[in-house]
Amino acid sequence: FSGVLSAEVLQALLELQEQLAGASAWVEAAGREVTLQDVCYAPLNPTSPSLADCCVNSVTQYFQNNSTRLAMTATQTVGKETGTVDWHDHLIYCVNSPLSFKDITALELSCMAEYGGP
């Protein structure tokens, strides 16, 4: 991977998304603060979505927008070779199998987004 797609860039993207998700705006006509969950597309919970139900398309969704999952590593043995798997391996797997509930690496992470969809 190039420097554009590094763990540091993904972590910064995740932090930016968290800041944006926490944004609100006063809407005079409604007489209240409006947040992302008021206006987001939430296909699996459209009537009363939480922030986690909002469909936010981002590469960090392959890690369910979770920095702990992004930082995970695991030892994996394939045949006679042993190595370490990390976010690179999970991302490659998910790009090829986005509907997977568990990747084939020793990380065993889901490719599904935080909101439950692909």
N, C-alpha and C positions, 0 to 999 in steps of 0.2 A: 504494500500500500504506500501511497505517497504521503507527504506531510499534510495534505489537505484532509486526509482521513486518518487521523491518529487518535489515540485514547484521550489526549489532552483536548483536541478539537471536539470530540464527542462529549466529553465532560463539560466543556464550555457551552456547547449547544444545549445540553441538558439543563444547565443552570439558567440559561437564557429562557428556555421554554418554561421553567418553573416561575421565573419572574413575570413572564407574559401571562401565564395562567392565573397569577394572582392579581392581575390588573383589574381595575374597575373604573367605571365612569358614572357620574351623576347624570341622570336623565330627568330633566325638568318635567316633561309631560307625564312620566310615570311616577314622579315624586320619590324616586329611590335610586340607589346605586345598582348598576347593571354589571354583571360579571360574565365571564366566559360561559359558565354553565347555564346562564339565562339564554344565550344565543347559539350555543354549539349544536352541531349535529351529533346526536347520540343514538345510533341505530339500535342498540340493544336495550336501551332504557329511555325512550323518547318522552315519556310523560313527566318524570321527575329525576332528571340526570344529576349525578354528582360530578365533580370535576374529573374523576377517573373514568366516567362513562363517555366523556367527550372524545370524538374521533379527531385526533391530531396526527396527521401523517408526517412522520419523521423517521429517520434511520434509528433513532434512539428507541423507537417502539419495539424493535427486535429484542430489546433488553427491558421491556415494559417500563421504560423511563426510570430505571432504577440504577443508580450509580454503583451500588454493591454488585449487581449482576454484571455491569459493564467491566468492573475490575476483577472479576473472578478468573482464576486459572485452575487447571487440574492436570494431573499426570495421566497420560493415556498411552497404552501399549497396543500397537497394531502389529500382529505377527511377532517379529523379533525386535522391532524398533519401539523404543520408549521416548516420549517427548512431552512437551507441555502444550496444552491447548488453551486458548484465550479468546478474547473478543473477536479477533481476526477469523478464527475457525468458525465461531458461531455465526458471524455475519455472512461469511461465504455460504454456509449451509442454508441460512434463512433466505438469502437472495434466490437460491435455487429451489427451495421448498418452503415458501412463505406460509403455508397452511399447517405446518408441523406443530404439534403440541409438545414435542420433545426432540431436540437435535440428536444426532448420532455421536456427538463428542462426549467425553467424560463429564462435561459441564451439565449435560442433560437439561438445557434451558429450552423454554418454549419460544417459538417464533411469533406467537400471537401477540398482538398489541395489548397495552394496559386495559383498553376498553373492551377487549374480548374478541375483536375481529382481526382479520389479517392485515 
